[in-house]
């Protein structure tokens, strides 16, 4: 899987108690993701839907603290991370390209086309 060199992380820190994931990118940029917001972005088929069918997140669910509690995280090859949430959900592979494109910092939010 090919990704932009700027979208290559040099450090990934999962702060479980703080509910935050911090990624330092090879171009010097830093992204800090709130666990609640990451859970809302879960890219798995159950959450986002597939084959034209809506996903669970399309129903605007009220997420419980357990569903947004980051309990573990694994690297998937050299292209993604897979968090495990407090409710056991662990099928979402968040690609580095997608994470960089959704960086919530003020600079990226103001210039989304320039964040990748």
C-alpha positions as CSV (number, residue, x, y, z in Angstrom):
1,X,0.0,0.0,0.0
2,X,1.5,3.3,-1.1
3,X,1.2,6.5,1.0
4,X,2.5,10.0,0.8
5,X,5.9,10.4,2.5
6,X,4.5,13.2,4.6
7,X,1.9,10.8,5.9
8,X,4.5,8.5,7.5
9,X,4.5,8.6,11.3
10,X,7.7,8.9,13.2
11,X,6.0,8.4,16.6
12,X,2.6,7.2,17.7
13,X,1.5,7.6,21.3
14,X,-1.7,6.2,22.7
15,X,-2.5,7.8,26.0
16,X,-5.3,5.5,27.3
17,X,-6.1,7.4,30.5
18,X,-6.1,10.8,28.8
19,X,-8.2,9.4,25.9
20,X,-5.8,10.8,23.3
21,X,-3.7,9.5,20.4
22,X,-0.8,11.7,19.3
23,X,1.0,11.1,16.0
24,X,4.2,12.9,14.9
25,X,4.6,12.9,11.2
26,X,7.8,12.7,9.1
27,X,7.4,16.3,7.9
28,X,7.4,17.6,11.5
29,X,3.6,18.0,11.9
30,X,1.9,16.7,15.0
31,X,-1.7,15.5,15.2
32,X,-3.6,14.9,18.4
33,X,-6.8,12.9,18.2
34,X,-9.4,12.7,21.0
35,X,-10.5,9.1,21.5
36,X,-14.2,10.1,21.3
37,X,-13.7,11.7,17.9
38,X,-11.6,8.8,16.7
39,X,-14.4,6.4,17.7
40,X,-16.9,8.4,15.6
41,X,-14.6,8.1,12.6
42,X,-14.3,4.3,12.9
43,X,-13.8,3.1,9.3
44,X,-15.0,-0.5,9.6
45,X,-18.0,-1.8,7.6
46,X,-20.2,-2.2,10.7
47,X,-19.7,1.5,11.7
48,X,-19.6,3.1,8.2
49,X,-21.8,0.7,6.3
50,X,-21.0,-1.2,3.0
51,X,-22.6,-2.1,-0.2
52,X,-24.9,0.9,-0.1
53,X,-26.2,0.1,3.3
54,X,-25.8,2.6,6.2
55,X,-23.6,1.8,9.1
56,X,-24.2,1.9,12.8
57,X,-22.7,5.4,13.1
58,X,-25.2,6.7,10.5
59,X,-27.9,6.2,13.2
60,X,-26.2,8.9,15.3
61,X,-25.9,6.6,18.3
62,X,-25.2,7.9,21.8
63,X,-21.8,6.5,22.6
64,X,-21.2,5.3,26.1
65,X,-17.9,5.9,28.0
66,X,-17.1,2.3,27.5
67,X,-17.5,2.6,23.7
68,X,-15.0,5.5,23.5
69,X,-12.5,4.2,26.0
70,X,-9.2,3.4,24.3
71,X,-7.9,0.2,25.8
72,X,-5.3,-0.9,23.3
73,X,-3.9,-0.1,19.9
74,X,-1.9,-2.1,17.3
75,X,0.0,-1.3,14.2
76,X,-1.4,-2.8,11.0
77,X,1.6,-3.3,8.7
78,X,3.2,0.1,7.9
79,X,0.0,1.8,6.9
80,X,-2.6,1.8,9.7
81,X,-3.5,1.6,13.4
82,X,-6.2,-0.6,14.9
83,X,-7.6,0.6,18.3
84,X,-9.5,-1.6,20.6
85,X,-12.3,0.1,22.4
86,X,-13.7,-0.6,25.9
87,X,-16.7,-2.4,24.4
88,X,-14.3,-4.8,22.6
89,X,-14.8,-3.2,19.2
90,X,-11.5,-3.6,17.2
91,X,-12.2,-4.0,13.5
92,X,-11.5,-0.4,12.4
93,X,-8.2,0.0,10.6
94,X,-7.4,3.8,10.5
95,X,-4.9,4.3,7.7
96,X,-2.2,6.9,8.1
97,X,-3.4,8.7,5.0
98,X,-6.9,9.0,6.5
99,X,-5.6,10.1,9.9
100,X,-3.5,12.8,8.3
101,X,-6.4,14.0,6.2
102,X,-8.6,14.2,9.3
103,X,-6.0,16.0,11.5
104,X,-8.1,18.1,13.9
105,X,-5.4,20.9,14.4
106,X,-6.3,24.5,13.6
107,X,-3.9,24.6,10.7
108,X,-5.3,21.5,9.0
109,X,-8.9,22.4,9.8
110,X,-8.3,25.8,8.1
111,X,-6.6,24.3,5.0
112,X,-7.8,20.7,4.6
113,X,-6.4,20.3,1.1
114,X,-2.9,21.1,2.4
115,X,-2.9,18.7,5.3
116,X,-1.9,15.7,3.1
